[in-house]
Amino acid sequence: MFKVVNSDETIKKVAELANIIWHEAYKNTLSPEQINYMVEKFQSYESVYTQITIDRYDYFLICEENKEVGFFSFLEGEEIFLSKVYILKDYRQKGYLSKVINYLINKKKTITLRVNKENEIAINAYKRLGFKETKEDKSPIGEGYYMDDYIMERKFGFQDLIRQESEKPYFKKLLEKIKEEAKTNKIFPQKENWFKALELISFDDVNVVIIGQDPYYNEHQAMGLCFSVNKDVKMPPSLVNIYKEIEREYKKPMPNHGDLTGWAKQGVLLLNTILTVSEGRPMSHKGFGWEIFTDEVIKLLQEKDFVIYLLLGGPAQQYEKKITNQNHVILKTSHPSPLSCFRGFNGSGIFSKTNKLLDLEGKKKINWYLL
């Protein structure tokens, strides 16, 4: 699909495509003179050759079977600057832009790019692929010409991690094991909720992580967030004790349901380390491969500037050694289960401590009552 540009023939093809695409793409925003000037300055044979050999840009042709239908270039450092993506008009609805972004985002680096403010089609296309506008800037192109641009940014996130991990052999074996288990057992939660914890919150928005073990194993309980149940389901004892501790700390009653979706929407990642379970059999999917996946989630979180981890109980506290970012904070107590809550969880003040730390860091505090 992608062909490295590293020969006279491929550089000439880039220049040829640029001449066609730029006249079509910019005809409504730039004069013909400006377009010709830009093509000559930025996408002539000599310019592309210099960008590759001197400026160290990577260039790739986008191919459909044996036909070159576009090209892209980028400069890779701590971040990736996506300099250009141009695709022939008849091929723009075939998903090539998405494939280019996936190729680059797999490097697990932030992607930045510039796009003309008047190019609404391109802006919306990038937004659909997860880019956000970060600032406005003027881009001088010489001879008194300039373009009003948006700087847009796309970070590697949870959905990228899911896609990347799902292509690995361990993950495919994990799915096979669950499929086999499902022949004789009900699997919780429902498949559409396996990654709910990572879908309700973006990577950028995570400020607090609560680590659980595996989902609730009774009918109608598990819903994809650790400790959480659907609103019409009786609250499990551990969640009851969590509510009691919050009430003790804040001196007012909690809502009468156990759906913690409101926490997730405020920046709390409610992550079980094993994401599925068979009915009536706690920890039945231990060793299937979920632990490898959630290790990758924790590893990705280390790239954030600041996160608070609430490690409740021994199994969760085993993850302490995986938290390697020295700016991250770990709060530990016993598990809120009736069998262990009296060993440190009760009276720990862990939820108010979390908010004090968030406040000191200039982060928005969690409203534990907003469910």
VOPAGU-2260 file (C-alpha; in pm, 1 decimal, decimal comma):
REM VOPAGU-2260
SITE   aa  ch    i         X         Y         Z
SITE  MET   A    0       0,0       0,0       0,0
SITE  PHE   A    1     286,8     239,1      84,1
SITE  LYS   A    2     601,2     263,4    -125,4
SITE  VAL   A    3     915,2     435,6       4,2
SITE  VAL   A    4    1022,6     734,7    -203,1
SITE  ASN   A    5    1397,0     681,7    -246,9
SITE  SER   A    6    1472,1     689,4    -619,9
SITE  ASP   A    7    1458,5     930,2    -913,7
SITE  GLU   A    8    1150,6     751,4   -1044,2
SITE  THR   A    9     955,5     775,0    -716,7
SITE  ILE   A   10    1056,7    1138,5    -652,8
SITE  LYS   A   11     937,3    1231,0   -1002,0
SITE  LYS   A   12     607,5    1056,3    -926,7
SITE  VAL   A   13     560,5    1266,1    -613,5
SITE  ALA   A   14     620,5    1585,4    -810,0
SITE  GLU   A   15     376,8    1473,2   -1079,8
SITE  LEU   A   16     103,3    1390,1    -826,1
SITE  ALA   A   17     161,0    1718,1    -638,8
SITE  ASN   A   18     109,7    1921,4    -954,1
SITE  ILE   A   19    -223,5    1749,9   -1020,2
SITE  ILE   A   20    -353,6    1744,2    -663,8
SITE  TRP   A   21    -248,6    2092,9    -551,8
SITE  HIS   A   22    -418,4    2269,2    -843,0
SITE  GLU   A   23    -740,4    2086,1    -764,3
SITE  ALA   A   24    -717,2    2114,3    -385,1
SITE  TYR   A   25    -629,6    2483,9    -358,0
SITE  LYS   A   26    -818,7    2630,4    -653,2
SITE  ASN   A   27   -1079,0    2787,5    -422,7
SITE  THR   A   28    -835,2    2931,6    -166,8
SITE  LEU   A   29    -525,9    3037,5    -365,3
SITE  SER   A   30    -460,6    3207,2    -696,6
SITE  PRO   A   31    -307,1    3003,2    -982,2
SITE  GLU   A   32      14,0    3201,7    -935,3
SITE  GLN   A   33      29,7    3109,2    -565,4
SITE  ILE   A   34     -36,9    2742,5    -642,9
SITE  ASN   A   35     234,5    2731,4    -907,5
SITE  TYR   A   36     474,9    2903,0    -669,9
SITE  MET   A   37     399,4    2651,9    -392,3
SITE  VAL   A   38     429,8    2348,3    -616,0
SITE  GLU   A   39     765,0    2469,0    -744,2
SITE  LYS   A   40     893,9    2558,5    -397,7
SITE  PHE   A   41     766,2    2260,8    -200,6
SITE  GLN   A   42     696,1    1974,5    -439,0
SITE  SER   A   43     926,8    2005,0    -736,2
SITE  TYR   A   44    1173,7    1724,2    -794,4
SITE  GLU   A   45    1454,0    1935,4    -647,5
SITE  SER   A   46    1252,3    2031,0    -340,8
SITE  VAL   A   47    1146,0    1673,3    -261,4
SITE  TYR   A   48    1501,7    1549,7    -314,4
SITE  THR   A   49    1631,1    1811,3     -68,5
SITE  GLN   A   50    1362,7    1729,8     187,7
SITE  ILE   A   51    1456,5    1362,8     178,6
SITE  THR   A   52    1836,5    1387,1     164,1
SITE  ILE   A   53    1906,8    1704,2     364,6
SITE  ASP   A   54    1602,9    1773,6     582,6
SITE  ARG   A   55    1552,2    1400,4     657,9
SITE  TYR   A   56    1180,6    1385,1     576,6
SITE  ASP   A   57    1031,3    1044,4     506,8
SITE  TYR   A   58     823,5    1027,2     187,6
SITE  PHE   A   59     586,9     746,7      86,8
SITE  LEU   A   60     371,2     694,8    -218,0
SITE  ILE   A   61      18,3     567,3    -152,4
SITE  CYS   A   62     -61,9     283,3    -389,5
SITE  GLU   A   63    -373,2      98,1    -496,6
SITE  GLU   A   64    -254,4    -221,6    -656,7
SITE  ASN   A   65       2,1     -93,7    -910,5
SITE  LYS   A   66    -126,4     263,1    -932,7
SITE  GLU   A   67      16,3     552,2    -728,9
SITE  VAL   A   68    -281,5     751,9    -599,1
SITE  GLY   A   69    -118,2     990,5    -350,9
SITE  PHE   A   70     173,2    1054,4    -119,9
SITE  PHE   A   71     256,1    1163,7     233,2
SITE  SER   A   72     563,9    1293,6     411,5
SITE  PHE   A   73     660,9    1336,4     774,5
SITE  LEU   A   74     949,9    1435,0     997,7
SITE  GLU   A   75    1000,4    1208,4    1298,1
SITE  GLY   A   76    1155,4    1321,0    1626,2
SITE  GLU   A   77    1005,3    1314,1    1974,4
SITE  GLU   A   78     684,2    1393,1    1788,6
SITE  ILE   A   79     583,4    1330,1    1428,2
SITE  PHE   A   80     519,6    1631,7    1209,5
SITE  LEU   A   81     292,7    1517,7     928,4
SITE  SER   A   82     401,1    1756,7     656,8
SITE  LYS   A   83     179,5    1645,4     369,9
SITE  VAL   A   84     -92,6    1398,7     280,2
SITE  TYR   A   85    -225,7    1433,2     -71,9
SITE  ILE   A   86    -456,5    1186,4    -244,7
SITE  LEU   A   87    -608,4    1200,3    -592,2
SITE  LYS   A   88    -969,8    1315,4    -581,8
SITE  ASP   A   89   -1120,5     986,5    -703,1
SITE  TYR   A   90    -949,0     793,1    -422,8
SITE  ARG   A   91   -1020,0    1015,1    -120,2
SITE  GLN   A   92   -1320,4     815,4      -1,9
SITE  LYS   A   93   -1134,1     484,4      13,3
SITE  GLY   A   94    -989,8     517,7     363,4
SITE  TYR   A   95    -631,2     598,8     266,8
SITE  LEU   A   96    -604,6     897,3     501,2
SITE  SER   A   97    -712,5     678,4     792,8
SITE  LYS   A   98    -452,9     417,2     696,2
SITE  VAL   A   99    -179,5     681,8     685,1
SITE  ILE   A  100    -274,7     805,6    1032,6
SITE  ASN   A  101    -288,1     450,2    1170,2
SITE  TYR   A  102      55,5     379,6    1024,0
SITE  LEU   A  103     200,3     684,0    1198,9
SITE  ILE   A  104       9,7     655,2    1527,7
SITE  ASN   A  105     142,9     300,7    1568,6
SITE  LYS   A  106     474,7     466,9    1646,5
SITE  LYS   A  107     306,6     581,6    1972,9
SITE  LYS   A  108     407,3     942,8    1921,4
SITE  THR   A  109     202,3    1259,6    1902,8
SITE  ILE   A  110     125,4    1364,7    1544,8
SITE  THR   A  111     104,6    1733,9    1457,0
SITE  LEU   A  112      11,4    1896,0    1127,2
SITE  ARG   A  113     -88,7    2225,9     970,4
SITE  VAL   A  114    -409,8    2272,6     774,2
SITE  ASN   A  115    -546,3    2582,7     604,9
SITE  LYS   A  116    -826,5    2741,1     808,3
SITE  GLU   A  117   -1048,8    2764,6     501,9
SITE  ASN   A  118   -1011,3    2396,7     414,7
SITE  GLU   A  119   -1315,1    2273,7     606,9
SITE  ILE   A  120   -1318,6    1937,0     431,1
SITE  ALA   A  121    -965,0    1857,3     547,8
SITE  ILE   A  122   -1025,2    1996,7     897,7
SITE  ASN   A  123   -1335,3    1781,4     944,6
SITE  ALA   A  124   -1159,7    1475,6     802,9
SITE  TYR   A  125    -877,5    1511,9    1054,2
SITE  LYS   A  126   -1123,5    1570,9    1339,3
SITE  ARG   A  127   -1299,1    1244,4    1253,9
SITE  LEU   A  128    -959,7    1075,3    1290,6
SITE  GLY   A  129    -907,0    1217,3    1639,4
SITE  PHE   A  130    -716,7    1539,2    1570,1
SITE  LYS   A  131    -782,9    1852,9    1772,4
SITE  GLU   A  132    -710,8    2215,3    1689,0
SITE  THR   A  133    -445,7    2346,2    1929,2
SITE  LYS   A  134    -371,7    2694,7    1794,9
SITE  GLU   A  135    -376,5    2923,7    1491,7
SITE  ASP   A  136     -67,0    3023,3    1299,1
SITE  LYS   A  137      39,9    3200,3     982,1
SITE  SER   A  138     253,6    2992,2     750,0
SITE  PRO   A  139     484,4    3204,3     528,9
SITE  ILE   A  140     541,7    3050,2     189,4
SITE  GLY   A  141     761,1    3321,2      36,3
SITE  GLU   A  142     722,9    3610,7    -204,3
SITE  GLY   A  143     485,2    3777,8      41,2
SITE  TYR   A  144     247,6    3481,3      38,8
SITE  TYR   A  145     127,2    3314,2     354,6
SITE  MET   A  146    -150,0    3081,7     467,4
SITE  ASP   A  147    -371,0    3107,2     775,5
SITE  ASP   A  148    -340,4    2766,6     937,4
SITE  TYR   A  149    -465,5    2563,9    1225,2
SITE  ILE   A  150    -212,4    2350,4    1409,1
SITE  MET   A  151    -382,6    2018,3    1477,9
SITE  GLU   A  152    -266,1    1739,5    1707,8
SITE  ARG   A  153    -338,7    1369,9    1750,8
SITE  LYS   A  154    -205,5    1165,4    2041,5
SITE  PHE   A  155    -178,6     791,0    2074,8
SITE  GLY   A  156    -481,4     687,4    2280,6
SITE  PHE   A  157    -669,2     394,8    2423,3
SITE  GLN   A  158    -850,8     308,3    2100,2
SITE  ASP   A  159    -517,2     299,3    1920,5
SITE  LEU   A  160    -383,2      66,5    2187,9
SITE  ILE   A  161    -683,5    -165,5    2154,4
SITE  ARG   A  162    -642,4    -177,1    1776,7
SITE  GLN   A  163    -268,1    -234,6    1802,2
SITE  GLU   A  164    -288,6    -504,5    2067,7
SITE  SER   A  165    -576,0    -685,0    1893,2
SITE  GLU   A  166    -341,8    -759,5    1603,2
SITE  LYS   A  167     -90,9    -943,4    1822,9
SITE  PRO   A  168     -79,1   -1324,4    1857,4
SITE  TYR   A  169    -149,3   -1326,1    2234,4
SITE  PHE   A  170    -470,0   -1126,2    2182,1
SITE  LYS   A  171    -594,6   -1355,8    1909,5
SITE  LYS   A  172    -534,8   -1653,1    2140,6
SITE  LEU   A  173    -719,6   -1467,0    2417,0
SITE  LEU   A  174   -1025,2   -1428,6    2194,4
SITE  GLU   A  175   -1008,7   -1795,5    2098,9
SITE  LYS   A  176   -1007,0   -1895,2    2467,4
SITE  ILE   A  177   -1308,5   -1676,2    2540,3
SITE  LYS   A  178   -1490,9   -1816,3    2236,9
SITE  GLU   A  179   -1425,6   -2170,2    2358,8
SITE  GLU   A  180   -1535,4   -2081,0    2711,1
SITE  ALA   A  181   -1855,4   -1927,3    2574,8
SITE  LYS   A  182   -1964,2   -2263,8    2432,0
SITE  THR   A  183   -2051,8   -2385,1    2781,9
SITE  ASN   A  184   -2064,8   -2067,8    2994,5
SITE  LYS   A  185   -2214,3   -1721,0    2995,2
SITE  ILE   A  186   -1943,7   -1458,0    2962,5
SITE  PHE   A  187   -1964,0   -1128,1    3150,5
SITE  PRO   A  188   -1979,6    -845,1    3070,1
SITE  GLN   A  189   -2141,3    -839,2    2726,5
SITE  LYS   A  190   -1885,6    -812,0    2448,8
SITE  GLU   A  191   -1972,3    -450,0    2367,1
SITE  ASN   A  192   -1872,4    -357,8    2724,5
SITE  TRP   A  193   -1533,8    -532,2    2742,4
SITE  PHE   A  194   -1348,6    -206,1    2676,3
SITE  LYS   A  195   -1601,5      31,8    2827,5
SITE  ALA   A  196   -1351,0     166,5    3081,3
SITE  LEU   A  197   -1128,6     277,6    2793,0
SITE  GLU   A  198   -1413,9     408,2    2579,7
SITE  LEU   A  199   -1577,2     639,1    2833,9
SITE  ILE   A  200   -1259,6     837,3    2892,4
SITE  SER   A  201    -983,9     964,1    2666,7
SITE  PHE   A  202    -618,0     914,6    2744,9
SITE  ASP   A  203    -573,0    1290,0    2785,9
SITE  ASP   A  204    -851,2    1312,2    3044,0
SITE  VAL   A  205    -728,1    1041,8    3283,2
SITE  ASN   A  206    -627,8    1187,8    3620,0
SITE  VAL   A  207    -716,6     900,2    3854,1
SITE  VAL   A  208    -691,6     522,5    3809,2
SITE  ILE   A  209    -872,0     267,8    4026,4
SITE  ILE   A  210    -751,6     -86,4    3957,1
SITE  GLY   A  211    -984,0    -381,4    4010,0
SITE  GLN   A  212    -940,5    -754,5    3947,4
SITE  ASP   A  213   -1198,9    -921,3    3721,8
SITE  PRO   A  214   -1565,6    -841,0    3648,9
SITE  TYR   A  215   -1856,3    -937,8    3871,9
SITE  TYR   A  216   -1953,5   -1293,2    3788,1
SITE  ASN   A  217   -2331,0   -1288,3    3849,4
SITE  GLU   A  218   -2598,5   -1211,6    3591,9
SITE  HIS   A  219   -2662,1    -841,4    3514,5
SITE  GLN   A  220   -2381,9    -709,8    3737,8
SITE  ALA   A  221   -2072,4    -659,2    3520,9
SITE  MET   A  222   -2087,3    -355,7    3294,1
SITE  GLY   A  223   -1723,7    -288,0    3202,7
SITE  LEU   A  224   -1611,3     -63,6    3489,5
SITE  CYS   A  225   -1441,4    -201,7    3799,1
SITE  PHE   A  226   -1660,8    -199,0    4112,6
SITE  SER   A  227   -1954,3     -57,9    3909,7
SITE  VAL   A  228   -2295,3    -213,0    3837,9
SITE  ASN   A  229   -2593,8     -98,0    3635,7
SITE  LYS   A  230   -2840,8     133,5    3806,0
SITE  ASP   A  231   -3114,9    -127,0    3850,2
SITE  VAL   A  232   -2882,5    -385,7    4009,8
SITE  LYS   A  233   -2830,4    -435,8    4382,2
SITE  MET   A  234   -2493,3    -295,4    4489,0
SITE  PRO   A  235   -2227,7    -556,5    4578,5
SITE  PRO   A  236   -2076,7    -538,7    4930,5
SITE  SER   A  237   -1744,8    -388,1    4814,8
SITE  LEU   A  238   -1921,7    -101,7    4642,1
SITE  VAL   A  239   -2143,3     -48,1    4947,1
SITE  ASN   A  240   -1828,6      -6,5    5156,3
SITE  ILE   A  241   -1679,9     235,5    4901,6
SITE  TYR   A  242   -1993,0     447,8    4932,7
SITE  LYS   A  243   -1977,8     432,2    5311,4
SITE  GLU   A  244   -1619,3     559,6    5307,6
SITE  ILE   A  245   -1710,5     850,9    5078,8
SITE  GLU   A  246   -2005,6     934,3    5305,0
SITE  ARG   A  247   -1775,8     925,6    5607,7
SITE  GLU   A  248   -1532,1    1162,2    5439,6
SITE  TYR   A  249   -1783,6    1408,6    5295,7
SITE  LYS   A  250   -2068,1    1380,0    5548,5
SITE  LYS   A  251   -2356,0    1334,3    5305,8
SITE  PRO   A  252   -2533,9    1031,6    5155,2
SITE  MET   A  253   -2434,8     883,0    4822,8
SITE  PRO   A  254   -2684,3     818,5    4537,5
SITE  ASN   A  255   -2885,1     497,3    4566,7
SITE  HIS   A  256   -2740,8     319,3    4264,5
SITE  GLY   A  257   -2403,5     166,7    4177,4
SITE  ASP   A  258   -2334,7     295,6    3825,0
SITE  LEU   A  259   -1996,6     474,3    3837,3
SITE  THR   A  260   -2010,4     606,6    3481,6
SITE  GLY   A  261   -2011,9     959,9    3622,9
SITE  TRP   A  262   -1667,9     902,9    3772,6
SITE  ALA   A  263   -1530,4     787,6    3437,9
SITE  LYS   A  264   -1663,3    1100,7    3269,8
SITE  GLN   A  265   -1473,9    1310,8    3525,6
SITE  GLY   A  266   -1135,8    1151,0    3460,6
SITE  VAL   A  267   -1136,6     829,6    3666,3
SITE  LEU   A  268   -1021,8     518,7    3480,1
SITE  LEU   A  269   -1202,2     222,3    3639,8
SITE  LEU   A  270    -985,3     -59,9    3509,6
SITE  ASN   A  271   -1014,0    -428,9    3585,2
SITE  THR   A  272    -692,1    -617,2    3513,6
SITE  ILE   A  273    -896,6    -903,6    3364,1
SITE  LEU   A  274   -1181,1    -784,2    3143,3
SITE  THR   A  275   -1404,0   -1093,3    3120,1
SITE  VAL   A  276   -1527,9   -1372,1    3346,7
SITE  SER   A  277   -1746,5   -1682,8    3323,0
SITE  GLU   A  278   -2072,9   -1688,4    3516,9
SITE  GLY   A  279   -2034,4   -1801,0    3876,3
SITE  ARG   A  280   -1657,2   -1852,3    3847,7
SITE  PRO   A  281   -1446,9   -1564,3    3979,2
SITE  MET   A  282   -1101,3   -1527,6    3818,4
SITE  SER   A  283   -1197,1   -1793,0    3562,3
SITE  HIS   A  284   -1025,8   -1598,3    3282,8
SITE  LYS   A  285    -702,5   -1546,4    3471,9
SITE  GLY   A  286    -412,5   -1634,1    3243,8
SITE  PHE   A  287    -615,8   -1597,3    2923,5
SITE  GLY   A  288    -407,8   -1294,0    2824,1
SITE  TRP   A  289    -594,5    -993,5    2958,0
SITE  GLU   A  290    -311,4    -925,5    3201,0
SITE  ILE   A  291     -76,9    -860,9    2907,8
SITE  PHE   A  292    -324,1    -613,5    2765,0
SITE  THR   A  293    -382,2    -422,6    3088,3
SITE  ASP   A  294      -6,1    -411,3    3148,5
SITE  GLU   A  295      12,9    -220,5    2820,2
SITE  VAL   A  296    -256,1      19,6    2942,4
SITE  ILE   A  297     -56,6      89,3    3260,4
SITE  LYS   A  298     261,1     125,9    3053,9
SITE  LEU   A  299      91,7     381,8    2828,3
SITE  LEU   A  300     -29,6     579,1    3130,0
SITE  GLN   A  301     331,4     631,3    3236,7
SITE  GLU   A  302     362,9     882,2    2953,8
SITE  LYS   A  303     120,3    1119,1    3126,4
SITE  ASP   A  304     256,5    1402,2    3339,9
SITE  PHE   A  305      45,6    1322,6    3645,3
SITE  VAL   A  306    -184,1    1039,9    3754,4
SITE  ILE   A  307    -310,3     923,5    4094,9
SITE  TYR   A  308    -352,5     547,5    4142,1
SITE  LEU   A  309    -586,6     403,8    4403,6
SITE  LEU   A  310    -456,8      53,3    4472,6
SITE  LEU   A  311    -718,0    -122,7    4683,6
SITE  GLY   A  312    -598,7    -459,0    4812,4
SITE  GLY   A  313    -307,3    -692,4    4748,5
SITE  PRO   A  314    -372,2    -783,9    4381,6
SITE  ALA   A  315    -404,5    -417,2    4282,8
SITE  GLN   A  316     -91,9    -330,3    4479,7
SITE  GLN   A  317     108,0    -574,3    4270,3
SITE  TYR   A  318      83,2    -308,9    3998,3
SITE  GLU   A  319     286,6     -64,4    4204,8
SITE  LYS   A  320     609,8    -185,8    4047,7
SITE  LYS   A  321     464,4    -117,8    3701,2
SITE  ILE   A  322     405,9     249,0    3787,9
SITE  THR   A  323     743,9     390,6    3693,8
SITE  ASN   A  324     669,4     760,8    3639,0
SITE  GLN   A  325     815,7     942,7    3939,9
SITE  ASN   A  326     557,6    1221,6    3907,4
SITE  HIS   A  327     268,4     981,2    3956,8
SITE  VAL   A  328     116,5     925,9    4301,8
SITE  ILE   A  329      11,8     594,9    4457,3
SITE  LEU   A  330    -245,5     568,8    4737,1
SITE  LYS   A  331    -283,9     224,5    4895,5
SITE  THR   A  332    -534,0      64,9    5131,8
SITE  SER   A  333    -688,2    -274,7    5186,8
SITE  HIS   A  334    -965,4    -395,1    4958,1
SITE  PRO   A  335   -1316,5    -262,4    5036,0
SITE  SER   A  336   -1453,6    -616,8    5058,9
SITE  PRO   A  337   -1625,3    -695,8    5394,6
SITE  LEU   A  338   -1347,6    -951,4    5446,3
SITE  SER   A  339   -1070,7    -690,1    5442,5
SITE  CYS   A  340   -1212,8    -335,9    5460,5
SITE  PHE   A  341   -1136,3    -316,6    5834,3
SITE  ARG   A  342    -763,1    -363,8    5760,8
SITE  GLY   A  343    -714,5     -10,8    5634,0
SITE  PHE   A  344    -982,1      89,2    5385,9
SITE  ASN   A  345   -1236,5     202,6    5642,9
SITE  GLY   A  346   -1136,0     546,9    5763,7
SITE  SER   A  347    -853,0     580,0    5510,9
SITE  GLY   A  348    -979,5     908,9    5369,5
SITE  ILE   A  349    -854,4     792,2    5032,2
SITE  PHE   A  350   -1114,7     977,8    4827,5
SITE  SER   A  351   -1065,0    1315,6    4996,0
SITE  LYS   A  352    -687,3    1262,7    4978,4
SITE  THR   A  353    -722,1    1209,7    4605,0
SITE  ASN   A  354    -902,5    1540,8    4564,9
SITE  LYS   A  355    -646,6    1727,6    4773,9
SITE  LEU   A  356    -370,1    1596,1    4549,5
SITE  LEU   A  357    -562,8    1688,8    4234,3
SITE  ASP   A  358    -617,4    2038,4    4373,5
SITE  LEU   A  359    -247,5    2079,8    4452,3
SITE  GLU   A  360    -165,0    1977,2    4096,0
SITE  GLY   A  361    -413,3    2228,1    3951,9
SITE  LYS   A  362    -644,8    1951,4    3831,3
SITE  LYS   A  363   -1021,8    1951,9    3865,8
SITE  LYS   A  364   -1137,8    1759,0    4172,1
SITE  ILE   A  365   -1364,9    1456,8    4138,4
SITE  ASN   A  366   -1723,4    1497,2    4249,5
SITE  TRP   A  367   -1772,3    1147,4    4387,0
SITE  TYR   A  368   -2145,9    1214,6    4414,4
SITE  LEU   A  369   -2187,7    1297,3    4045,6
SITE  LEU   A  370   -2297,2     959,6    3910,9
